[in-house]
Amino acid sequence: MTETSTSKTSTNPNIAIAVLGFDFGTTRIGVAIGQSLTGQGRPLAPLKATDGIPNWDTISALVEEWQPDAFVVGLPLNMDGSENEMCQRARKFAKRLHGRYNLPYHMMDERLSSYEAKGQVIAQGGNRNFKENSVDGLAAQMILESWFAQQAETSNG
């Protein structure tokens, strides 16, 4: 399930678009960069946030460095698909990205992305202290890659 802003992102599978993905949180925001041709992303350093408010100068630096064509923000739905307060906050963050950078944004169902990211770290023998060893970037990568896969399915379907 995705939601899209009114701006159009190219759906031509032969045109590569760069996308910044975000795993929104109130104390940390996971970030990943990816591109549509490969459908893959890679985690970047998480951003610190204060009650969900990031340092916008840091995000501006990321936008300047990576020159994305769009944003994907994880939508943290409840397991039954219903919405919660964090969904509203993630949407607000996405709309602020759109307003500041005039780029389209897409909301992507992110249920279990953080859980899966933690499982991946544990499976690879990584440190289980997730406060010190953030999985937010990995969760953002999973959200982004899920969105790429969904876009590929839609264009092939």
Residue pairs with C-beta under 8 A, 6 or more apart in sequence:
1 75
1 77
1 81
1 108
1 109
2 106
2 107
2 108
2 109
2 147
2 150
3 75
3 106
3 107
4 104
4 105
4 106
4 107
5 94
5 95
5 98
5 104
5 105
5 106
6 104
7 98
7 102
7 103
7 104
8 104
9 17
9 69
9 70
9 104
9 106
10 17
10 69
11 151
11 154
11 155
13 36
13 152
13 155
13 156
15 36
16 35
16 36
16 37
17 35
17 36
17 69
17 70
18 33
18 34
18 35
18 66
18 67
18 68
18 69
19 33
19 34
19 35
19 36
19 41
19 68
19 69
19 70
19 71
19 72
19 144
19 147
19 148
20 31
20 32
20 33
20 62
20 63
20 66
20 68
20 70
20 71
20 72
21 31
21 32
21 33
21 34
21 41
21 71
21 72
21 73
21 74
21 140
21 141
21 143
21 144
21 147
22 29
22 30
22 31
22 32
22 71
22 72
22 73
22 74
22 93
22 94
22 97
22 140
22 143
23 29
23 30
23 31
23 74
23 110
23 113
23 114
23 136
23 137
23 139
23 140
23 143
24 52
24 73
24 74
24 76
24 86
24 89
24 90
24 93
25 49
25 52
25 136
26 49
26 51
26 52
26 89
27 48
27 49
27 50
28 46
28 47
28 48
28 49
28 134
28 136
29 46
29 47
29 49
29 54
29 93
29 136
30 43
30 46
30 134
30 135
30 136
30 137
30 138
30 139
30 140
31 43
31 44
31 45
31 46
31 47
31 62
31 136
31 137
31 140
32 41
32 42
32 43
32 44
32 137
32 138
32 140
32 141
32 143
32 144
33 41
33 42
33 44
33 66
33 68
34 40
34 41
34 42
34 141
34 144
34 145
34 148
36 148
36 151
39 145
39 148
39 149
39 152
40 145
40 148
41 140
41 141
41 144
41 145
41 148
42 141
43 136
43 137
43 138
43 140
43 141
44 62
44 137
44 140
45 137
46 134
46 136
46 137
47 54
47 55
47 58
47 59
48 54
48 55
52 89
52 93
54 93
56 100
59 97
59 100
60 100
63 101
63 103
68 103
69 103
69 104
70 103
70 104
70 105
70 106
71 94
71 97
71 98
71 101
71 103
71 104
71 105
71 106
72 105
72 106
72 107
72 108
72 143
72 144
72 147
73 90
73 91
73 93
73 94
73 97
73 105
73 106
73 107
73 108
73 143
74 90
74 107
74 108
74 109
74 110
74 113
74 139
74 140
74 143
75 87
75 90
75 91
75 107
75 108
75 109
75 110
76 84
76 86
76 87
76 90
76 110
76 111
77 83
77 84
77 87
77 109
77 110
77 111
78 84
78 111
79 111
90 107
91 107
94 105
94 107
95 105
97 103
97 105
98 104
98 105
106 147
108 143
108 144
108 146
108 147
108 150
109 146
110 139
110 142
110 143
110 146
113 139
113 142
113 143
113 146
114 135
114 136
114 139
116 139
116 142
117 135
117 136
117 138
117 139
117 142
118 130
118 135
120 135
120 138
121 127
121 128
121 130
121 133
121 135
121 138
122 128
126 133
127 133
